[in-house]
Amino acid sequence: MAEATLEETERKLRELRDLADGLRQNLRRWRQATRGGNNCAAEFCGLIESSGALAAGEKAPQG
């Protein structure tokens, strides 16, 4: 059971790192393209949905 929990935790951490990397890259691009990144909501939502980082029951980041 502990091994399965560890594997699941490591998988989720990899997904979150991938999400953070994608956000970091896109945020730079959005800031340049939209003068501050204010008009990127649709792309942001798409990035989160495609990342797999949010499992059923988890909430998307606010802000």
C-alpha positions in Angstrom: 0.0 0.0 0.0 2.8 2.4 0.8 4.5 1.7 -2.5 1.3 2.4 -4.4 0.8 5.7 -2.5 4.4 6.7 -3.2 4.0 5.9 -6.9 0.7 7.9 -7.1 2.3 10.8 -5.3 5.3 10.9 -7.6 3.0 10.7 -10.6 1.0 13.7 -9.3 4.2 15.6 -8.6 5.4 15.0 -12.2 2.0 16.3 -13.5 2.2 19.4 -11.4 5.8 20.1 -12.5 4.7 19.7 -16.1 1.8 22.1 -15.4 4.2 24.6 -13.7 6.6 24.4 -16.7 3.8 25.0 -19.2 2.4 27.9 -17.2 5.8 29.5 -16.8 6.4 29.3 -20.6 3.0 30.5 -21.5 2.9 33.3 -19.0 6.0 34.8 -20.6 4.4 34.6 -24.0 1.0 35.9 -22.7 2.6 38.9 -21.0 4.4 39.9 -24.2 1.3 39.3 -26.4 -1.3 41.0 -24.2 0.6 43.7 -22.4 0.5 42.1 -19.0 -1.2 38.7 -19.7 -4.7 39.9 -18.9 -6.5 38.4 -21.9 -5.3 34.8 -21.7 -8.1 33.1 -19.8 -9.2 30.7 -22.5 -5.6 29.5 -23.1 -5.0 29.2 -19.4 -8.1 27.0 -18.9 -7.1 24.9 -21.9 -3.6 24.4 -20.5 -5.0 23.2 -17.1 -7.5 20.9 -18.7 -4.9 19.3 -21.0 -2.3 18.9 -18.2 -4.1 16.2 -16.4 -3.1 17.9 -13.1 -6.6 18.2 -11.9 -8.2 15.0 -10.9 -11.9 14.6 -10.1 -12.8 16.7 -7.1 -9.7 19.0 -7.3 -10.3 22.7 -7.8 -8.7 24.8 -10.4 -6.5 27.6 -9.1 -8.2 30.9 -8.6 -6.8 34.2 -9.7 
